[in-house]
């Protein structure tokens, strides 16, 4: 006997009502602002027809809003496939009560995150909400707390990606902050704890939102986000691209595409990148471009702490996380911000079994009163801690300068690097040649008739006697000195050999990183 028509009609009517959220007029306003709707974002993120929604028929349980329908209670949740791999997501619907978070809204998100944890799949959170639903009072606050708790519970278990595609203010900002990667649209989005009016009322200070709440401010100044997207579609493209480098969970290896054999050919173009003079900067991007497959490098936090470049790529099909000092910015020194940037990235790679490749060209930690007062000791120690505690394959290639504590902080053999190589241009020493010469050869300098000529001579001597990569090789500090043209094949082979690496550490809850 066929199903009764009225039952099917009711189901179709409910689905149709849910599909338009707060109404067609509100959806049209979204399009006029250049924004996708919550449901369109889901459709753009997932493979066609693969998303299975959960909780479409949920409605609010708020006495003050009795009789008012809030489709899905303002959030779409579910699970589907991205490039054929399962991913869970939620997308807040600003057309439904401003996407405000109430008890059922939070419960749907928590249920989705519990499912993601149980299934071992990544989470994508599309944030577009006016904040807590005032009518639900403490239930809204409780809802945020339950979401934060789950953000922490799944941290290091499955990857978490947040997209800020609208307002994200107050306590709502802390859920994205607890996730692994934040993508924020350049227009139509804001993220802050307190708005300009509240800041002025509390402190008397004028604080234009452009200075702290926009994507550009977060990407370049505060370092709160990892990617700027031009619009909603671009944000979703970044999320898909990012997921293509990540495993589904911490028990899996990343999605390597390993060929049956590694190409061991030389790349003579890498030799051409080496500057003739020792003071000329070697552009890290040019090295990375020749090192990775097809020059395909997904840079993370491009606008923040530019003296350290980080991101994901493949080398001979193997997924890697790359950290590279950038001499073109702040001479490639490590400072407070770049140490934080690097340490967090290292710990993510370690949590999800992603091998780490370090391209070292660092003259030291940034000197100066401002850095000392900002806690360069504590922040620099994060790099030491992150590398020392990482058990994934760690491969370091020293391209140029590698001085002092920064030599250690960029993953020397002493911090557990599995393979360390150096170009003939490498300088590995306690300190830079110019400063060292004034200490070691002070008497010769004072007695010289031509101090400048003598200094140049002594600098060359220092580099030969105290900073040569061959001295490091003789003392087993590095595995080999190689030609730049051999960089890609050498790293590729080291990666292939170290993919079976398994390290166990003494049982404990966790180490105490110097936060």
Secondary structure, DSSP 8 states (H G I E B T S, - for coil): ----HHHHHHHHHHHHHHHTTT-HHHHHHHHHTT---HHHHHHHHS-TT--EEE-TT-----GGGTT---GGGGEEEEEEEETTEEEEEEEE-TTTGGG-B-HHHHHHHHHHHHHHHHHT-EEEEEE----B-GGGTHHHHHHHHHHHHHHHHHTTTS-EEEEE-SEEEGGGHHHHHTSSEEEEESSS-EEESS-HHHHHHHH-----GGGTTSHHHIIIII---SEEESSHHHHHHHHHHHHTTS-SSTTS-------SS------HHHHHTS-SSTTS---HHHHHHHHSGGG-EEEESTTS-TTEEEEEEEETTEEEEEEEE-TTTGGG-B-HHHHHHHHHHHHHHHHTT-EEEEEEEE--B--SHHHHHTTHHHHHHHHHHHHHH--S-EEEEEEEEEEHHHHHHTT-GGGT-SEEEEETT-EEESS-HHHHHHHHTHHHHHH-SSHHHHHHHHHHHHHHHHSBHHHHHHTTSSSEEE-GGGHHHHHHHHHHHHTT--------S------
